[in-house]
Amino acid sequence: MDVNFIEENIDKVPINFIAEKLEVDVINLCQWLRKKGYIQEIQPIEVQYIKNYMNKIPMSEIQEHLGLSKSQLEQIRERFNFLKAHRNIDEYTEEEVNYKTKWLIEEKLRFEIDDFLPKKVKNQDFSGNDLYSLLKYGEKHKKLDPYFKYFSTVAFLVCKAYPQKFKPYQFSHSPETKKFFTRKNYLKELLWILEHKLGLEEELLNSFANMHSFLTRKELNFYGLGYNVYKDIFKNKEVMVDELLKFCKIYPEVQEDSLQMLRIKLLSIGIDIERCYINGCLNKNIEIHHIAPKKIKRLIKFDIDSVFNLIPLCKEHHIIAGRLELENISVIEKEQWREYLKEWLITNHA
């Protein structure tokens, strides 16, 4: 801090202006001024900070940031009626949990958002920073998730905060993780790692299969799919690679059914194609939505136009349904996909 500038101007100009001239955060400046004895009273900008962040970060963090004692902060909260009622974890929103998780990782722990992160972040990072309630939330909600129930609470929280960035098996495995890795699930996840982390194209995997540098021990271990995972599924790595190539076999392009044929398929099982499948939705302009999207048809082993993969939705629900993570349905019987998507839309986006 430029002490001379502060001493010359502290009684002449607003604190916000001093912070602007010194190019420092005004809250940090208030903390410094209070510590050095230049101010004693709480500043309006600090009251606003408490109000805006009391439900976003731990109160202990607010106390430290403002340079206040615990009793001082409690008095301020009482004075301005900022008392936080005890909240049940069921009252937490996913947006709130994601914000706090990202705050912990990026602001408090200052971890980089890269593939080292799953090896670094632990339960203790949450509990040690007054975020034990997030662990309770995560433990409860992951058990209700058909995909994440097999993985750790930290994996659930971080993967939800950073969608499509990480896979839960990149984190420390839970006792349930082994149950997730069937032959099919392992190969699906391995294919995801090959494409999204190692940047390899599926069409060329056959060319890589005999290379010593293909799927090395360090790569498999780093991404959570090492020998300790696949040893109970495949006899050895060679068998695993051979099964991968069979799993990724490219089938000839098939002619997609026309829209009229899709409508006929749904009508044949008694589904009204003139109404959105979501209860109470009166929107018009109904579209036939593919639950597993057509863009992945080369990665699946069933006809993308199968009736179990079809659902009539209005344009609004059609767009939202496209955000469904495929992991959520990968462990559900295909005949239940339509009802699962319906409940997912009602619960999360009604």
Phi, psi and chi 1 to 4 in degrees:
 res  aa     phi    psi   chi1   chi2   chi3   chi4
   1 MET       -  143.8  -67.4  -68.6 -177.1      -
   2 ASP   -83.3   90.9 -172.8  -22.4      -      -
   3 VAL   -60.7  -42.0  177.5      -      -      -
   4 ASN   -60.5  -44.7  -69.4  -26.6      -      -
   5 PHE   -62.5  -42.1 -179.9   83.1      -      -
   6 ILE   -64.0  -46.4  -68.5  173.5      -      -
   7 GLU   -64.7  -33.3  -71.3 -175.8  -16.5      -
   8 GLU   -73.4  -26.1  -70.5  175.8    7.2      -
   9 ASN  -121.2   -7.9  -66.6  -78.0      -      -
  10 ILE   -60.5  -31.1 -172.1   65.2      -      -
  11 ASP   -96.4    4.8  -65.2  -35.6      -      -
  12 LYS  -114.8  -34.0  -60.1  176.9 -177.5  177.4
  13 VAL  -129.9  160.8  -60.4      -      -      -
  14 PRO   -63.8  149.8  -21.0   32.7      -      -
  15 ILE   -60.7  -37.4  -69.2  175.3      -      -
  16 ASN   -59.4  -38.3  -64.6   61.6      -      -
  17 PHE   -67.7  -40.5  178.1   72.8      -      -
  18 ILE   -60.4  -44.0  -65.1  176.4      -      -
  19 ALA   -60.7  -40.0      -      -      -      -
  20 GLU   -64.5  -44.1 -178.6 -178.6  -20.1      -
  21 LYS   -66.7  -36.3  -68.3  -65.5  -70.7 -177.4
  22 LEU   -87.1   -5.9  -62.5 -179.2      -      -
  23 GLU    57.4   48.9  -62.3 -177.9  -17.8      -
  24 VAL  -126.5  159.5  -62.6      -      -      -
  25 ASP   -67.1  132.4  177.2   71.5      -      -
  26 VAL   -63.4  -34.2   65.5      -      -      -
  27 ILE   -66.8  -41.1  -60.4  -62.8      -      -
  28 ASN   -64.5  -37.0  -69.3  -22.1      -      -
  29 LEU   -65.1  -44.0  176.6   60.4      -      -
  30 CYS   -59.1  -41.7  -71.6      -      -      -
  31 GLN   -60.5  -46.0  179.8 -157.4   49.3      -
  32 TRP   -64.2  -43.4 -172.6   88.1      -      -
  33 LEU   -63.1  -38.3  -68.2  173.0      -      -
  34 ARG   -68.2  -41.8 -176.3  173.2  -68.3  105.6
  35 LYS   -63.8  -36.1 -176.9  177.8  179.5 -179.4
  36 LYS   -87.8   -2.5  -63.0  -62.2 -177.3  179.7
  37 GLY    87.0   11.0      -      -      -      -
  38 TYR   -76.5  -31.4  -71.5  101.2      -      -
  39 ILE  -134.5  156.3   61.8  172.8      -      -
  40 GLN  -126.3  -39.2  -67.0 -179.1  -15.9      -
  41 GLU   -69.5  146.3  -78.2  -70.2  -43.0      -
  42 ILE   -66.7  140.4 -170.2   75.0      -      -
  43 GLN   -95.6  149.1  -57.7  -61.7  -54.5      -
  44 PRO   -53.3  -39.1  -27.7   35.5      -      -
  45 ILE   -64.6  -29.6 -165.4   69.7      -      -
  46 GLU   -75.0  -37.2  -65.4  176.7  -65.0      -
  47 VAL   -61.9  -42.4  175.1      -      -      -
  48 GLN   -62.5  -39.9  178.7  175.8  -76.9      -
  49 TYR   -61.0  -44.2  173.7   81.1      -      -
  50 ILE   -60.7  -46.8  -64.2  171.6      -      -
  51 LYS   -60.8  -42.5  173.5   68.6  165.0   56.4
  52 ASN   -75.4  -26.3  -70.7  -16.5      -      -
  53 TYR  -113.8   -1.2  -75.6   92.3      -      -
  54 MET   -63.7  -25.1   58.8 -174.3  -69.1      -
  55 ASN  -105.5    9.1  -71.9  -39.1      -      -
  56 LYS  -113.1  -34.1  -66.1 -177.2  177.2  179.8
  57 ILE  -133.5  161.3   62.3  177.0      -      -
  58 PRO   -60.1  146.8  -22.5   32.9      -      -
  59 MET   -63.0  -30.6  -69.0  -55.2  -61.0      -
  60 SER   -62.9  -33.2   58.2      -      -      -
  61 GLU   -71.5  -39.3 -174.2   68.0   20.2      -
  62 ILE   -62.9  -43.8  -66.5  176.3      -      -
  63 GLN   -58.5  -45.7  175.4 -170.9  -32.2      -
  64 GLU   -66.5  -41.5  179.4 -178.6  -18.4      -
  65 HIS   -64.4  -36.0 -162.2 -178.3      -      -
  66 LEU   -86.6  -11.3  -64.8  179.3      -      -
  67 GLY    71.0   34.7      -      -      -      -
  68 LEU  -106.7  156.5  -60.0  171.4      -      -
  69 SER   -79.5  164.8   67.3      -      -      -
  70 LYS   -60.7  -41.3 -174.9  175.3 -178.5  179.5
  71 SER   -68.3  -36.6   60.4      -      -      -
  72 GLN   -62.8  -44.5  -74.4  176.1  -42.6      -
  73 LEU   -65.2  -40.2 -179.3   56.6      -      -
  74 GLU   -62.8  -39.7  -71.8  178.0   -9.9      -
  75 GLN   -64.0  -41.0  -69.9  172.5    8.5      -
  76 ILE   -65.4  -42.0  -67.3  168.8      -      -
  77 ARG   -64.2  -39.1  -69.0  170.1   60.1 -159.6
  78 GLU   -67.0  -42.4  -71.2 -179.6    3.7      -
  79 ARG   -61.2  -40.1  174.7 -178.5  172.1 -174.4
  80 PHE  -103.7   12.9  -66.9   96.2      -      -
  81 ASN    56.9   45.5 -164.1   27.7      -      -
  82 PHE  -102.9   32.5  -69.2  164.6      -      -
  83 LEU   -75.6  128.0  -63.2  177.3      -      -
  84 LYS   -90.8  117.5 -115.7  169.7   61.0  168.7
  85 ALA   -70.5  148.2      -      -      -      -
  86 HIS   -62.4  129.8  176.2   72.0      -      -
  87 ARG  -113.4  137.7  -62.5  172.9   66.1 -156.3
  88 ASN   -75.2  145.3 -172.9  -69.8      -      -
  89 ILE   -62.2  -20.2   58.1  172.8      -      -
  90 ASP   -69.4  -16.2  -68.8  -29.7      -      -
  91 GLU   -85.1  -12.1  -61.2  174.5   18.1      -
  92 TYR   -69.6  141.2  -70.9    8.4      -      -
  93 THR   -95.7  156.4   64.6      -      -      -
  94 GLU   -62.0  -36.8 -175.5  173.0  -22.4      -
  95 GLU   -62.0  -42.2 -179.5 -178.4   10.6      -
  96 GLU   -65.4  -44.4  177.5 -177.2   -5.3      -
  97 VAL   -64.3  -42.2  171.0      -      -      -
  98 ASN   -63.5  -40.1  -70.7  -15.2      -      -
  99 TYR   -61.8  -46.6 -177.5   95.1      -      -
 100 LYS   -67.4  -36.8  -70.3 -178.1  177.0 -179.9
 101 THR   -64.0  -45.1  -60.4      -      -      -
 102 LYS   -67.6  -35.8  -65.4  173.9   81.0  168.5
 103 TRP   -62.2  -45.3  168.8   83.5      -      -
 104 LEU   -59.0  -48.2  172.4   67.9      -      -
 105 ILE   -72.1  -44.8  -68.5  170.8      -      -
 106 GLU   -87.8  -40.7  -62.1  176.2   26.1      -
 107 GLU   -94.2  -45.2  -58.5  -62.6  -32.5      -
 108 LYS   -82.6  -53.3 -174.1   65.2  176.5  179.2
 109 LEU   -85.2  -22.2  -57.8  176.2      -      -
 110 ARG    55.5   42.9  -62.8 -166.0  178.6  -80.3
 111 PHE   -83.4  143.8  -72.4  161.4      -      -
 112 GLU   -75.3  148.2  -69.1 -172.9   38.2      -
 113 ILE   -90.1   77.8  -47.5  -55.3      -      -
 114 ASP  -140.1 -174.2   58.2   25.3      -      -
 115 ASP   -77.9    3.0  -74.5  -44.9      -      -
 116 PHE   -79.7  -24.5  -79.5  123.3      -      -
 117 LEU   -54.2  -47.0  178.6   61.6      -      -
 118 PRO   -58.6  -24.3  -25.9   36.3      -      -
 119 LYS   -83.6  -17.3  -45.0  -62.4 -179.0 -174.1
 120 LYS   -95.9  -49.7  -65.6  178.4 -179.0  178.5
 121 VAL   -74.5  133.9   64.1      -      -      -
 122 LYS  -131.4  168.4  -52.1  -66.6 -178.3 -174.4
 123 ASN   -53.6  -41.1  -84.8   32.9      -      -
 124 GLN   -61.9  -27.0  -56.2   91.0  -72.8      -
 125 ASP   -66.0  -33.0  -66.9  -44.4      -      -
 126 PHE   -77.5  -53.8  -73.6   83.5      -      -
 127 SER   -65.1  -33.8   57.7      -      -      -
 128 GLY   -75.9   -6.8      -      -      -      -
 129 ASN  -122.7   35.0  -73.4  -73.7      -      -
 130 ASP    58.4   33.7  -70.3  -16.1      -      -
 131 LEU  -121.3   31.6  -67.8  175.5      -      -
 132 TYR   -61.1  -31.1  179.7   70.3      -      -
 133 SER   -61.8  -30.3   58.4      -      -      -
 134 LEU   -67.4  -37.0  -99.2   61.8      -      -
 135 LEU   -64.4  -39.0  -66.8  175.5      -      -
 136 LYS   -65.4  -42.9  -69.2  171.7   62.2  178.3
 137 TYR   -60.5  -49.2  171.1   94.3      -      -
 138 GLY   -62.6  -41.3      -      -      -      -
 139 GLU   -62.1  -39.8 -178.2   65.6   21.2      -
 140 LYS   -71.1  -46.7  177.4  174.7 -178.7  178.5
 141 HIS   -77.3  -30.1  -75.7  -96.3      -      -
 142 LYS   -68.7  -29.4   82.2  179.0 -177.4   71.8
 143 LYS   -66.7  -21.3  -71.0  179.7  179.0  178.4
 144 LEU   -91.3   -5.7  -56.1  175.6      -      -
 145 ASP   -98.3  124.5 -169.3  -69.1      -      -
 146 PRO   -64.2  -20.2   21.9  -33.2      -      -
 147 TYR   -97.6  -52.4 -178.9   68.0      -      -
 148 PHE   -76.3  -12.6  -76.3  102.6      -      -
 149 LYS   -61.2  -18.1   68.6 -179.2 -178.6  179.9
 150 TYR   -88.3   -2.4  -64.3  101.1      -      -
 151 PHE  -123.5  176.6  -56.8   99.7      -      -
 152 SER   -72.2  160.0   71.4      -      -      -
 153 THR   -63.9  -41.7  -59.2      -      -      -
 154 VAL   -62.4  -40.5  169.0      -      -      -
 155 ALA   -60.1  -43.5      -      -      -      -
 156 PHE   -59.9  -49.4  172.3   79.5      -      -
 157 LEU   -63.8  -45.4  -68.1  170.2      -      -
 158 VAL   -72.7  -40.4  177.4      -      -      -
 159 CYS   -64.3  -36.3  -72.9      -      -      -
 160 LYS   -69.7  -35.4  -72.1  -65.8 -173.6 -179.9
 161 ALA   -72.6  -29.9      -      -      -      -
 162 TYR  -126.6   72.4  -59.4   96.4      -      -
 163 PRO   -60.8  140.4   20.6  -31.6      -      -
 164 GLN    69.5    3.4  -54.6  -56.9  -43.7      -
 165 LYS   -93.3  -40.4  179.9   65.7  177.5  176.7
 166 PHE  -128.5  162.4  -55.8  105.3      -      -
 167 LYS  -114.1  145.6  -73.6  -72.2 -169.9  170.8
 168 PRO   -64.1  -24.1   20.4  -32.5      -      -
 169 TYR   -77.5   -5.4   45.4   80.8      -      -
 170 GLN   -72.8  -19.1  -68.6 -179.0 -108.5      -
 171 PHE   -90.9  172.0  -61.3   75.7      -      -
 172 SER   -54.3  132.9  -64.1      -      -      -
 173 HIS   -77.2  147.2  -68.5 -176.7      -      -
 174 SER   -93.6  169.0   76.8      -      -      -
 175 PRO   -58.7  -22.4  -26.6   36.2      -      -
 176 GLU   -86.5  -13.6  -61.8  -64.6  -50.0      -
 177 THR   -58.9  -38.9  -59.3      -      -      -
 178 LYS   -57.2  -32.7 -173.1  175.6 -179.9 -180.0
 179 LYS   -68.9  -24.3  -62.4  178.5 -177.2  178.6
 180 PHE   -71.8  -36.1  169.8   77.9      -      -
 181 PHE   -82.7   78.8  -76.9  112.3      -      -
 182 THR   -78.4  172.1   61.3      -      -      -
 183 ARG   -55.7  -48.6  171.3 -170.1  170.9  -80.9
 184 LYS   -63.7  -45.9  179.2 -179.9  178.0 -178.6
 185 ASN   -65.1  -40.7  -75.8  -12.6      -      -
 186 TYR   -61.5  -46.6 -177.9   89.1      -      -
 187 LEU   -66.2  -37.4  -66.6  174.7      -      -
 188 LYS   -62.7  -43.8  -75.8  174.7   59.7  178.2
 189 GLU   -71.6  -35.9  -60.6  -59.5  -21.3      -
 190 LEU   -63.0  -40.5 -179.3   58.8      -      -
 191 LEU   -63.5  -38.7 -178.3   59.3      -      -
 192 TRP   -62.6  -43.8 -170.3   90.3      -      -
 193 ILE   -63.3  -43.3  -68.5  -65.0      -      -
 194 LEU   -58.7  -42.7  -75.6  166.3      -      -
 195 GLU   -81.6  -44.0  -66.3 -177.5  -22.8      -
 196 HIS   -92.9  -25.8  -68.1   83.8      -      -
 197 LYS  -106.3  -39.6  -63.5  -62.3 -175.0 -178.8
 198 LEU   -97.6   -8.3  -60.9  178.9      -      -
 199 GLY    69.1   27.2      -      -      -      -
 200 LEU   -98.2  142.3  -60.7  179.4      -      -
 201 GLU   -88.1  138.6  -62.4  176.5    5.8      -
 202 GLU   -58.1  -39.1  178.9 -171.0  -18.1      -
 203 GLU   -62.5  -21.3  -69.2   80.6   -3.3      -
 204 LEU  -103.8    4.0  -62.1  177.0      -      -
 205 LEU   -60.8  -35.4  -66.8 -175.3      -      -
 206 ASN   -61.3  -31.5 -170.5   51.1      -      -
 207 SER   -73.2  -27.2  -56.7      -      -      -
 208 PHE   -87.6  -16.9  -52.6  142.6      -      -
 209 ALA   -54.5  -35.8      -      -      -      -
 210 ASN   -95.7    6.8  -65.5  -38.5      -      -
 211 MET   -83.1  134.7  -63.1  175.6   64.1      -
 212 HIS   -63.6  -25.7  -68.3  -60.9      -      -
 213 SER   -88.1    5.7   55.8      -      -      -
 214 PHE   -91.7  125.8  177.6   61.9      -      -
 215 LEU    50.9   61.1  -71.8  178.8      -      -
 216 THR   -71.5  164.1   61.4      -      -      -
 217 ARG   -56.6  -43.1  179.3 -173.5  -65.2  -90.2
 218 LYS   -65.5  -36.3   70.2  176.4 -179.4 -179.2
 219 GLU   -67.3  -47.2  -70.1  171.9  -20.2      -
 220 LEU   -63.9  -43.3  -69.4  169.6      -      -
 221 ASN   -65.6  -41.7  -72.6  -20.2      -      -
 222 PHE   -62.2  -36.8 -175.2   67.9      -      -
 223 TYR   -97.5   12.0  -68.3  113.7      -      -
 224 GLY    81.8   17.2      -      -      -      -
 225 LEU  -122.9   32.0  -63.8  177.6      -      -
 226 GLY   -73.3 -170.9      -      -      -      -
 227 TYR   -56.1  -39.4  174.6   72.9      -      -
 228 ASN   -61.9  -20.8  -72.9  -23.6      -      -
 229 VAL   -89.3  -49.2  176.6      -      -      -
 230 TYR   -87.7   -7.9   73.5   73.5      -      -
 231 LYS   -63.4  -28.1   66.7  178.6 -178.8  178.8
 232 ASP   -88.7   -1.6  -64.5  -36.5      -      -
 233 ILE  -109.8  -42.8  -51.2  172.2      -      -
 234 PHE  -123.0  148.6  -50.4  103.4      -      -
 235 LYS   -61.7  -40.9 -176.8  178.1  179.3  180.0
 236 ASN  -160.8 -179.0   51.3   46.1      -      -
 237 LYS   -64.4  -38.6  177.1 -173.1  169.6 -176.9
 238 GLU   -60.2  -42.4  -71.7   70.5   25.8      -
 239 VAL   -65.7  -40.6  173.0      -      -      -
 240 MET   -61.4  -43.6  179.8  -98.5  -75.8      -
 241 VAL   -65.6  -40.9  171.7      -      -      -
 242 ASP   -61.4  -42.5 -175.8   57.8      -      -
 243 GLU   -65.9  -34.0  -70.2  -66.7  -51.2      -
 244 LEU   -63.4  -44.1  173.9   66.0      -      -
 245 LEU   -64.2  -38.2  -64.3  178.0      -      -
 246 LYS   -66.3  -40.1  -66.5  177.3 -176.7  176.9
 247 PHE   -64.6  -33.7 -177.7   76.9      -      -
 248 CYS   -95.4   12.6  -63.9      -      -      -
 249 LYS   -53.8  132.5 -177.1  177.0  179.7 -178.6
 250 ILE   -87.2  117.5  -54.4  -61.4      -      -
 251 TYR   -89.7  151.0  -68.8   99.7      -      -
 252 PRO   -58.0  147.5  -20.7   31.0      -      -
 253 GLU   -60.7  136.2  -70.6  -71.9  -26.4      -
 254 VAL  -112.1  149.0  -65.0      -      -      -
 255 GLN   -70.5  124.5 -175.0   67.7   33.5      -
 256 GLU   -71.4  147.2  -66.6 -177.7   12.5      -
 257 ASP   -67.6  149.1  -72.3  -17.6      -      -
 258 SER   -71.6  162.8   65.6      -      -      -
 259 LEU   -57.5  -39.9  177.1   59.5      -      -
 260 GLN   -62.1  -39.3 -177.6   61.2   24.5      -
 261 MET   -66.7  -37.6 -176.7   58.6   68.7      -
 262 LEU   -62.9  -41.0  -60.2 -177.9      -      -
 263 ARG   -63.2  -42.4  -69.4  171.0  172.9  -92.2
 264 ILE   -62.7  -40.1  -68.7  173.2      -      -
 265 LYS   -59.6  -44.6  -74.4 -176.5  177.1 -177.5
 266 LEU   -69.6  -39.3  -72.7  170.1      -      -
 267 LEU   -61.6  -33.8  -76.9  171.3      -      -
 268 SER   -66.4  -20.0   69.8      -      -      -
 269 ILE  -109.5   17.3   59.2  171.8      -      -
 270 GLY    82.9   21.7      -      -      -      -
 271 ILE   -97.4  129.6  -66.8 -179.9      -      -
 272 ASP   -74.0  114.3 -174.1   -9.1      -      -
 273 ILE   -88.2   -1.0   60.0  171.9      -      -
 274 GLU   -95.4   -2.4  -58.7  -59.4  -32.6      -
 275 ARG  -129.3  147.0  -61.7  176.2   57.7 -173.2
 276 CYS   -64.0  139.4 -179.2      -      -      -
 277 TYR   -71.0  -13.8 -161.0   70.8      -      -
 278 ILE   -81.8  125.3  -53.3  -52.8      -      -
 279 ASN   -53.1  131.2  -65.7  -17.6      -      -
 280 GLY    83.4   -7.1      -      -      -      -
 281 CYS   -79.7  124.1  179.6      -      -      -
 282 LEU  -107.5    7.3  -58.7  178.4      -      -
 283 ASN   -62.5  149.3  -66.1  -21.0      -      -
 284 LYS   -99.7 -160.6  -56.4  -62.1 -177.2 -177.7
 285 ASN    54.7   62.6  -61.1  -38.6      -      -
 286 ILE   -76.7  135.6  -55.2  -56.2      -      -
 287 GLU  -118.6  154.7  -58.3 -176.5   17.6      -
 288 ILE   -93.2  111.9  -54.1  -57.6      -      -
 289 HIS   -95.1  135.0  176.0   81.8      -      -
 290 HIS   -89.7  118.9  -72.9   77.6      -      -
 291 ILE   -63.6  -53.6  -58.9  171.0      -      -
 292 ALA   -85.8  115.5      -      -      -      -
 293 PRO   -64.2  153.7   24.1  -33.8      -      -
 294 LYS   -63.4  -23.3  -68.9 -167.8  -72.9 -175.5
 295 LYS   -66.7  -16.4   66.4 -178.8 -179.9 -178.6
 296 ILE  -105.7   15.5   67.8  163.6      -      -
 297 LYS   -60.6  -25.5   65.0 -179.5  179.5 -179.9
 298 ARG   -79.6  -10.5  -64.7  174.4   64.8 -173.7
 299 LEU  -100.9   -3.4  -57.1  179.3      -      -
 300 ILE  -112.7  163.7   57.8  178.3      -      -
 301 LYS  -112.1   28.7  -55.3  -55.1 -180.0 -173.4
 302 PHE  -140.5  163.9   60.6   82.4      -      -
 303 ASP   -68.0  121.2 -178.8    0.2      -      -
 304 ILE   -60.5  -23.0 -162.6   70.0      -      -
 305 ASP   -95.1   15.4  -67.2  -37.0      -      -
 306 SER   -59.5  146.1  -61.8      -      -      -
 307 VAL   -62.9  -31.2   69.4      -      -      -
 308 PHE   -67.5  -15.1   59.1   74.9      -      -
 309 ASN   -98.5    9.9 -164.7   43.5      -      -
 310 LEU  -116.8  145.0  -53.9  175.1      -      -
 311 ILE  -154.7  132.8 -178.6  173.2      -      -
 312 PRO   -80.5  125.7   26.5  -30.4      -      -
 313 LEU  -136.9  151.1  -65.1  173.6      -      -
 314 CYS   -70.0  168.0   66.5      -      -      -
 315 LYS   -59.4  -40.2 -173.7  173.0 -177.3  179.1
 316 GLU   -63.4  -50.4  179.0 -178.7   -7.0      -
 317 HIS   -68.8  -30.0  -75.9  122.6      -      -
 318 HIS   -60.9  -43.4  168.1   66.6      -      -
 319 ILE   -66.6  -46.6  -66.6  172.2      -      -
 320 ILE   -64.0  -39.9  -63.4  172.8      -      -
 321 ALA   -60.9  -26.4      -      -      -      -
 322 GLY   -66.5  -12.9      -      -      -      -
 323 ARG   -89.3   -5.4  -57.6  170.6 -169.4  162.3
 324 LEU   -62.1  128.0  176.6   70.5      -      -
 325 GLU   -74.7  130.0  -64.7 -178.0    9.2      -
 326 LEU   -63.7  -23.3  -65.5 -177.0      -      -
 327 GLU   -59.8  -29.1  -69.5   89.4  -16.0      -
 328 ASN   -65.7  -28.3  -70.0   -2.6      -      -
 329 ILE  -106.5   -7.9   61.4  171.9      -      -
 330 SER   -66.1  -22.7   62.5      -      -      -
 331 VAL  -105.7   12.4  -66.9      -      -      -
 332 ILE  -110.2  144.0  -60.6  175.0      -      -
 333 GLU   -57.1  137.0  -67.6  -65.5  -31.1      -
 334 LYS   -57.9  -33.6  -64.6 -178.1  179.8   64.5
 335 GLU   -66.0  -14.5  -71.3   69.3   22.8      -
 336 GLN  -100.0   -1.7  -60.2  174.9   16.2      -
 337 TRP   -59.0  -44.2  -76.2    6.8      -      -
 338 ARG   -61.9  -45.7 -168.5  179.7  -62.1  106.9
 339 GLU   -69.6  -34.2  -67.7  -56.8  -44.5      -
 340 TYR   -63.7  -46.4  178.4   87.0      -      -
 341 LEU   -62.9  -39.3  176.5   56.7      -      -
 342 LYS   -58.9  -49.6  173.2 -176.5  175.6 -179.1
 343 GLU   -65.7  -36.3  -67.5  -57.8  -44.0      -
 344 TRP   -63.0  -42.7 -177.5   82.7      -      -
 345 LEU   -67.1  -41.6  -74.9  167.5      -      -
 346 ILE   -65.6  -44.3  -68.1  173.2      -      -
 347 THR   -69.4  -42.2  -57.4      -      -      -
 348 ASN  -101.3  -23.5  -63.2  -77.9      -      -
 349 HIS  -140.5   28.3  -56.1  -77.1      -      -
 350 ALA   -66.7      -      -      -      -      -
